[in-house]
Amino acid sequence: MALQSKMTVYAALIGVFAMMGGIFYYGNLDTVQIEQVEIKLINVELRNVSIIDNQAEFDITFLVKNPSDKTFIVPLIGYQLYGDGILLGSGKYSTEDIAMPGRVTLLPGVELPLKNTFVLEKTEVNSEIYQDAIENRITSFSAEGSITTQSAWMTIEKEFKTGF
């Protein structure tokens, strides 16, 4: 009787480990597809200048494309914004505080613009660059950072560099 009960326990443990391995394998099938996300910086537009606070607000628009066959969401885009090759500062687009079903969904083959507000502090850059930014004299903008994509089973962080 003791040998039979040990064999049952061993069989159950092997079954549990096999099931866990299957779940892990199935969950990793999304990795290749959600890594295909494409991101481009398409617009940087001055929204507001506050002389009192010595800061300027810009509307930043990223175009995010899903070329894969999987549906996923983008909870986070962390980036550093450059104007004419000079670092203006860091920003982030985030929907991490929203439950997964309430976030913007990127269906297969869809391109969506994701907008964010970037605040440029006069004290963080030299006054000449700040003046160029608020007078729309910056001719090229670029961004680099990381984009986080998430499916039901997997979360991937991908580095990017883009500009216009």
N, C-alpha and C positions, 0 to 999 in steps of 0.2 A: 504494500500500500504506500509506503514512504517513497519508493522509487517512482511510482506512477504520479504522485503529487508533485515531486520535484520536476519531472518531465513536463507537467502541465505548466508549472511556473516558468520554466525555461522557454517553452513554446510561446507563452504569453509575452514574455520579455522580447523575444525575437520578433514577434508580430508587432509589438509597439515600436521597436526600433525601425523595422521595415516601413511602418506607416509614417513615422517621423521623417525618414529619408525620402519617401515619396512626396510628402508635403514640401520639404526643402527643395527637391528637384523641380516640382511643379511651380513653386514660387519664383525660382530663378529663371524660368523660361521667359519672363517679361524683360529681363535685363537688356538683351540685345535690342529689343524693339523700342524701349523707352529711352535708350541712349541715343537714338537717332534724332532727338529733338534739335531743331534749328532755331537760332535766335539772332535777330538783327536789330540794331539801334536805328530807328527810322525818323525820329523827330526829337528835337530839343527846342522848346519854345519858352521864352520869358513870360511869366504870368504876372508877377508882382514884385515891386521893389519897395522895401521898407527902409526909409532913411533913418528912422528912429532906432530900429533894431540892427541897422547895418547888415541887412541880408536881402538876398534876392531869391525868389521862388521860380523854379523852372518846371514845366511839364515835360517829362521824359516818356517817350513811347517806344516800347520794344515790340517787334513783330515776332511772335512765337509760332512755329510751324510744327505740325505732327505728321511726318511723312510715313510713319509706320502703320500697321494694321491694328494696333492696340490703342484703347482709350486711356488717357492719363490726365493728371492735373499738374499745375505748376504752383506749389505753395510758396516758393521763395526764389527771388533773383537778387543776389548780392553783387554790387558792382562798384567800380571806381570810375568816375567820369573825368574825361580829359577834354580840354578845349585847346585847340592848336598845339597839341602835344604836351600841354602842361596840366598836371593833376589839379582838378578843381575840388575834389572831395569824394566821399563815399556815400552811397545810398543803398536802399533796398526796397524792393517790391515784396510785400509779404501778405499772405492770407492764412498764415499759420494759426491765427486765433479763431478762424472759422472752421466749423466741422467739415470733414471731407465731402459729404454730400452737397454742401452749400458752396463749394469752390467752383471756379470756372473750369469747365471740362473741355479738353482738347480731343475732339473726335478724330478718327483716322482721316488724313488728308486735309485737315482744317488749318487755316492760319488765323490767329487772333492777335489784335493789338492789345498789349497790357500797358496801362498808364500808371505813372508814379510821379510824385512830387519830390523834386530834389531841391534842397535848401543850400544856397551858397552863402557862407559867412564871410564877410569882408575881412575879418581877423584871421581867417585860415589861409588866405591867398594874398599875394602882394596887391597893392591898390591898383596897379596898372591892369592886371588881369581882371580884377573885379570890375573896373570901369569898362574894359572891352566887353565883358559879359553883359553888363546891364545896358550897354549901347549897341548891342547886336553886332559887334565887330569881330566876333570869333567866327572864322570861316569853316572850321571842321571840328566835329565832335567825335569822340570815340569812347567806348566803354569796354572794360574787361572785368571779369569776375566769375561767378559760378551760378548755374541755374539748377534748381532741384526739381526733379520730376518724380511723380508718385503714381503707381498703379495700385490696384487692390492688394497686391502681394509684395511690392518692391518699391524702394526709394533709392533714386540714383542722383548723385551730384556730378555735374559736368562743367568743366571750365570753358569759358568762351572769351573771344576778343572780337569786337565789331566796331564799325564806325561809318561815318558818312561825311 
